[in-house]
Amino acid sequence: MPRIRVLEGWLADRIAAGEVVERPASVVKELVENALDAGARRITVEFSGGGFELVRVSDDGEGMDPEDAALCLRRFATSKLGSPEDLRRIRTLGFRGEALPSIAAVSHVEILTCDGHVATRVRAEGGSEPRTEPASAPRGTVVTVRRLFYNTPARRNFLRSVAREAALCLDAAERHALARPDVAFRVVRDGREVAAWPAEDPLRRASRILAVPADELLAVEAQAGGVRVWGFLTPPSFTRRSRSGQYFFVNRRPVTSPLLSRAVEQGARTLVFTGQHPACALYVELAPELVDPNVHPRKLEVRFADEGRVFAAVERAVRDAYRSRPLVRAVPLSASPPPAAAPGATGWQVREPAQLAVLEAEPRARLPRLRLLGQLASTYLLAESAEGLVVVDQHAAHERVLYERLLRDRTRGAHAQLLAAPVTVDLSPSEVAVLPEVSPVLRELGLEVEPFGGSTVLVRSVPVISGRLPPEGVLRACLREGLWDGAPTEGQRAVERAASVVACHSAVRAGDALSVEEMRALLQDLERCDDPYTCFHGRPTLVVVPLDRLEGWFLRR
């Protein structure tokens, strides 16, 4: 007797359903996508018991006639594909004809639909033969799903709590609402409306769902190489510890994309504090034949024909968005006044007015016009601007200045300083091990090192910016244990990583007293930077205490 046999239809349907219907949120996603493909302008999503008891999606789309309604629960029955060529240029959210049959295989389904002329009701339970009957209904479709996974209890046991599954259902609705701000959405949970978004402009929809004031969001807009990237991004003051606030859409399809997430991270690098992530709603638009949505059972991921082009477009768009607006951080007006200092105790380094210099920015400057006041606690530079009191972190500011100068001088060939006498350095075994791999990167930055026998090397040149650091210190900083663990050791990323190390160790430190000339030079150099508002770790280089805040502290308001 043969051991291989063809599975019965009911069992094959339930197995196939497991690939498409992972949880109640999958049902919400598939039904909303069908509604959008049907041209709906108003969609209502209802669910109860975390979606296990009920999921209902109502729309005012084009509906179905009786013949189409009778076929819609058949597996691989679809109106969206007619030829192999259609599969190469997918323009709809759904296309396989799997969603409704898969849902019907593990639940009780009722579909009430009308094409504007004739209304039809279709019912099926657990993959049974669909039953149709005439009905009465306005134009559109209502799909009701009850008792999800009632015939596959093992699947239910692996899912989360009712509250968590309900949150995922809401998230699925939010993603599609963000994808289509021109469509009105309403969400009802356990009989209570929990969200309602009228048809509105994309900025307002993004503001609602990202929970960030519209005037705080940065507009993203770029187009190159047939790829358009647009959307909205939060400034560094609204970043999060996780990527949960990042929403990506490819040709208006909500997707989960490590590629796009990495592109955002790369574009925000050195502008957002390390370990923090900007929230965003980013829309990538390109020709349908250049993207394949048929690579994931639940259509959550896509594959690009040219990933490098898409990555570069998103990275550049994010970087340009951050550079489009001054990212000065202001002390909030609700901040508490500073505690009173002890009598006679001050942290100020007082300078006579005659010593102070006025720094006036050039017309192209992105920093505000500053008037230097002095230095506080040998750590912060104080300046006056039209906005109020400006406090500059001297170490973070100098890091940014040196980092950009090193990368800029590298392209000009003026980055290396030859030593009058080469310096010998004895390396540890771990440093010896990593040196051959990173030597080409160090050489690009002006750090020329060559073997001198055993674990000893000769340092023949150092980066020009490292004047405060001895050659041995520069080399050891670049070879320090853990710096290159899992990180690229070639290419632009590696060069920038090494440059950040050199800049960090060469910059002035907190506690270094600076002369007026040094302070003036630092502010002038910072003003010339491409990204003057953060160091390469993403920490702010300066903050502003608004005049309103100062006047409030002194009870003038």
N, C-alpha and C positions, 0 to 999 in steps of 0.2 A: 504494500500500500504506500503510495507516495506521501512524503512528509510535507511537501509544499502544496498549499491549497490557496485558492482565491478567497479572500475575506468576503463575508456577507456584506451587503450594502449598508445595513444599519451600523455595523462595526467600523467599516471604512469611513463612513460619514463622521462618526464620533472622533476617530483618530485625526481626520482632516480638520475637524473643528478645533482641535487642540492647537493647531498651528496658527489659526486665525483669531480665535476667541480665547485669549489668555485669561481675561478677567472682565468684570463688568465694564471697565473703562474702554476695553476693546470694542464692546458693543456700541457704546456711545460714539466712539471714533468712527466706526464703519457706517452707522446710520446717519451721522451728521455729514459725512463725506457724500453719501448718496443724495442727501437733501441739497447740498451745494451743487453737485453735478446736475441736479434737476432744475437749477436756476432759482432756488428759493431766495426770497428777500427777507423773510422772517422765519426764525427757527426757534422752537421751544424744546428744551431737554428736561425731562422729568425722570427722577429715579427715587426708589425707596429701598430701605434695608440694604444700603450700600450698593444697590443695583442688582442684588440677588433676587429680591422680590419683584421689582419692576424697573424697567427702563422703557421710556416712551419718548420718541422724537417725532415732532409734528412740524410740517413745513407747508409753505404756500407755493411750492414748485409746480412743475408742469404736470405731475401725476402720471398715471398709467391708464391705458384703456384695458378692457377686460382680457384681451388676448395676452398682452404683456404681463398683466397681473397674474395670470395663470401660470406663466413661465418663470416668474422672478425667483421662486424658491427652488428651481432646478439648478443643480450644480453646473457651473461653467456656462450659464445662460447670461448673456450680457448684451447690451445695446451699444457698447463703447468700442468694440473691436470688430472690424469686418475683414481685415486682411493682415498678412504678416507685416506689411509696411506700417500699419497702425501701431503695432507693438514697438516700433522704432521711434515713433513720434507721439508719445502718450501726452495728452493734454488734459485728461480728467484725473480726479483723485482716485476713483475706482476704475477697474478695467477687467478684473479676472472673472467676475461672476461667482465668487466664492463666499462673499460675506453673508448674505442672507441665508443661503443653504446651511452654512456652518453654524450660524446662530440658531436656526430652526432645529438643527440636529441635537441641541443640548438645552432646549427650552420650549416654552409654549409661545408661539408667535401669532399675532394677528396683524394684518395689513389692511388698512382702509384707505383707498386711493380713488381719485377722480381726475380725469383729464380735462375737466370743464364741461363734459357732455354726459358721460356715464360713470357712475360710481360702482366700485367693486370691493368686496371684502374677501380676504384670503386667510385661512387658518391652517395651522399645522402644529403638531406636538411631537417632539423627540424624533424628528426626521420622517414622520408619517407622510403619506400622500397628501399634498395640499388640497384643500376643499375651497371652492369659490362660490360666491352667491352675490346677487345684486344688492346694492346698498344705496344709501343716500348720504352725500357728503359734499362740502364745497371743494373747489379745485385745490389739489395738493395731496399730500400723503401723511398718514399717521401710522407709525410702526410701533406696536406694543409688544414688549418681550417680558414674559413672566416666568418665574421659577427657573432662573438660569442655573445650569449644571445640576438640575434635579435628578438626572439619570446618569451623572458621572460624579458621584459624591467624593471620589478620591481627589478630583480637581479642586473641589471646594475646600478640602482639608489643607491644601497647600497655599491657599490665599490668605491675605491678612485680615485684620479685624474689619467689622462693618464700617467703622468710622474712617479707617484708612482707605478702604475701597471707595467710599463715598468721596473722599478728597481726591482720589485719582480720577473719578468720573468728572468732577468739577474741573480738574486740570485739563482733561481731554477737551471739554467744552471751551475752556479759556484759550487753548492753543488754536482752535479753529476760529474762535472769535477774533483773535489777534491776527490770524491769517487773512480774514475777510472783514475788515472794519466797515465795508459798505453794506453788510448784512446785519440785521437786528437779531440779537440773541437774548433768550430768557432761560434761566436755569431754576428749576424747582426741585428742592430736596425734601423728601418726606412731607410733601404737601405745602411747604413754605418756600416762597421765592427767595433765593439767596444771591442772585445776580441778574442784572438786566443791563444790556448794552444796546442803545439805539444805534441805528446806522449813523456813522459819524466819520470824521476825518481820521486818518491813521495816527496822527500825533495824539489826539484825545483818547483813542482806544488804547494806545500803548501806555499813556499816562495812567489810565484806570487799572490796567492789568499788571503793569510793573509797579504800581503804587508809588510813583515818583511824580512830583509836580511837573506839568508840561513844560514850564519855562526852565526847568533844570535839565531836561533831556537834551542831548547833543544830536543834531541831525547828521545822518550818515548818507552820503550820496557820492557815488563814483561809478564810472563806466570805462572799461578798457578791454580790448581783445574780445568783444562780443559778450562780455559778462557785465551786468549791471548789479551793483550792490547799493541798497538803500535801507533806511530804517532809522532806528533810534538807539542811543547808548547812554548809560548813566555816567556822570562825571565821577572822578575819584572819590568824592565825598559820599557817594551812594553805592560803593562796592560791597560785595558780600563774601563770606568765607567759602561758599560753595558756588557751583555753576548752576544752581537750580533756577536762577532768574534769567537764564539765557535761552532765548527762543529763536529758532532758525526755520526759515521757510525757503524752499526751492521751487520756483514757479508756483508759489502760494501753497505748496504742500508742506505741512508741518513735518519736520524731520529731526532725528537725533543724529548729530554729525560730529564725531571727534575731530575731523578735519577742520570744520568751520570753527569749532571751539578753540582749537590750537591757533588758528589764524587770528582770532580775536585776542587771545593771550599774547601772541607775538606782536600784534599791533599796539597793544596797551603796555607792552613791556617797557620798563623804566618810567612809566607815567602813572602806574597804579601800584600801590604798595605790594611787595612780595607776599604771596599767600592769599591775596584778595582778588576777586573777580568782578568785572563790571556786569551789571544786568543789561540785557539788550533785546531788541526785536529786530532782527536783520533778515532782509528779503534778498535772495539771490535769484536773478532772472537771466536765463540763457535759452538758446534754441532747444526745443524738446529733444532733438536727436543727439544733443551733447550731454544728456543726463539719463540715467537708467533707473527708474523707480522699482523695477521688477527684480530686486536683489534680496528682499527680506519678506518672510511670510506675512507680516503685518504692515508692510510698506512703510516702516518707520525709518529706513535708511535709503540712501540713494548712492549711485556710483557715477562719478563724473568722467567724461572722456578725457579731460585734461585737468587733473587735480591741481597741478602746479599753478595753472592760470587762475583757477578759482581761489586758491589759497592766497596768491599774491594780490588779487583784487580785493579780497576781504581784509587782509592785513593792511593794505594801503588805505582803504576806506576808513578803517578804524583809526589809524594813525592820523589821517588828515582831519577826522572829526575832532580828535582831542586837540589838535593844533589850531582848530578854527575859533576857539574861544579861550581867553585867559583863564587859567585854572587856579586863580588865587583863592586860597582858603581864608575865609573870614571867621572871626570869633562870633558865634551866634548871638543874636540880641538877647536871648534868654539866659546867656551864661552868667554865672554868679560873679560878683565883683571880687577882686583878689583880696585875700586876707591882709589885715593891717600888719605892717612890719613892726618889729620891735623898735623902741625909740633909739634913734641914732644909727640904726642898722640899715644899710642900703647895699644893693648888689650892683649899683651903677658905677661905670667908669666915666667920670664926669670930664668933659672937655670944654675948654673955653669956646664961646661962639666964634672967635676969630680963627680957630683951628678947623672949623667944620667946613666941609666942601659941599657944594650944590651939584647934584648929578641930574642933568637934564637929558632925558632920553631923546634919541633921534626920532624923526617923524615915523620911521618904519618900526619903531620899537613895540614889542608886545608887552613889556612890563610897564607899570605906571611910572610917571615922573616921580623921582625920589629925591629927597633932601637928606643927606646923611646926618645923623644925630650923634652916634657914638656906638659903644660896645657895652653889652650887659653880661656880667659874669664871665668875661673872656670867652663867650660861647656864641652870643647872638649879636648881630648888627642891628641897630635901630635906625629907622629912617621915617621921614614924613612923606605922605602922598596925599592927593586930593581925597582919597577914601578914608584916611585916618593914619593910625600908627602901623608901620610895617616892621615886622620882626623877621629877620633872616637868620636861618641856621647856617653858620659859617662853614661847618664841615660839609653839610649836604650841598650847599651852594658850590663850594669849591670842588667837590666830587663831580658835580654836573659839568662844571667848566672844564676840568682836566679830562674827563671822559670824552667830551665832544672834541676838545682840542687834539687829543691823541688820535682819534679816528680821522679827524680832518687832516692833520699833518701827515698821517700815514698815506693818504691819497696824493699828497704833494711831494712825498719823498723827503720830508724834513722832520722825521719823527725820531731819528737815532742820534745819539751823542757818543762819539768814539771816546774811549778812555785813553788818557795819556799812557797809562800803564795797565795792562790787563790785570784783572783781579782773580785770584784763585779761590775756589769755594769747594769745600768738602761736603758732599751730599750724603744723605742717609740712604739706606737701601730702597725705601719707598720712593724717594725723590729720583734716584737713579733709574728706577723702573719706568717712571712716567715721562722722563725727560725726552727720550727719542720720539715719542709720539706727539708731544706738544711743541717741540723745537721749531717746526715751521711756523706755527702760530706766533710764538714769541718773537721770532725773527721779523715777522710782519710788523710788529709793534716797536721794533728797534732794539730788542734784547737779543744780542748775538752771543751764543754760548757754544763752546766746542770742547770735546773731551781732552783731558790732560793726563790720562792714566789712572786706572783704578776708578775710585769714586770721586776723583777730583776733576773739576771743569774750570775752564777759563771764561770769564765774562769780558768780552771785548768792547761791547757797547751797551748802552741802556736807553730807555725812552727819554726824550728830552724833558718831559713833564715830571720825571721822578727825581728832580734835584734834591728834594728833602730827604730822600731815602738812599742808603748806601747800596751799591750794586748787589751785594749778597742779600740784602733785605728784599730787593725787587725780585730776584730769582726765587728765593724761598717762598715769597708770597704767591708767586705764580705756580709753584709746585706743591703748595701745601696739601696735606693729606685730605682727601675727600673732595677737592675742588672739581676734579674731572670724573668722579664716579658717575657713570651712566650719562655723562654729558658729551656732546660731540667734540672731537678734538681737531676738527678741520672745518673750513668754511667760515662764513660771516658770523654765525652764531658763536663759534669758538673764539674768533677775534674779539668780538664784543665782550664776551665773558672775561677773557684775559685783560682787556682794556679796563673793565670795571674793577678788577683786582688792583691793577697798577694805580688807577685813579684814587681808589679808596685809601690805599696805604700811603699815597703821596700827598693827599689833601691835608690842609690845616686841621687841627684837632680841636675838640671842645677843650677850653682851658688855655688855648694859645692867645696871648695878647697880641693884637694887631695895631700897627700904626695907622694914622689917618690915610696915608698914601696907599697902604695895603688894603684897607677897607674900601677906599674909592676904586681901586683897580679891580677888586673882587666884584663889586656891584656892576661896574662897567662890563666886565667879562661875562657876568651872568646875563646881562641885558642882551648880549650878542648871541646867546645860546638859542638853538632851535626849540628846545623844550626847557625853558628856564624854571618851571614851576615845581619840578620834582627832581630828586636825584635818581640814579639808575635803579635804586631799590624801590622806587615809587614813593619814598617819603617826601613830604613837602619841603621845599627849600625856603619858603616864606609864608607867613600868614599875615592877615590884616585885622587889626582891631578897629572896627568902624568908629567914626566920630560919635555916632549916636550912642554907642556902647560906653565910650569914655564919658560923655556928658551924663549918661545915666549913673555911672559910678560916682560922679561928683554932684548928683542930685540937681543937675541943671535941666533935667527933663522930667 
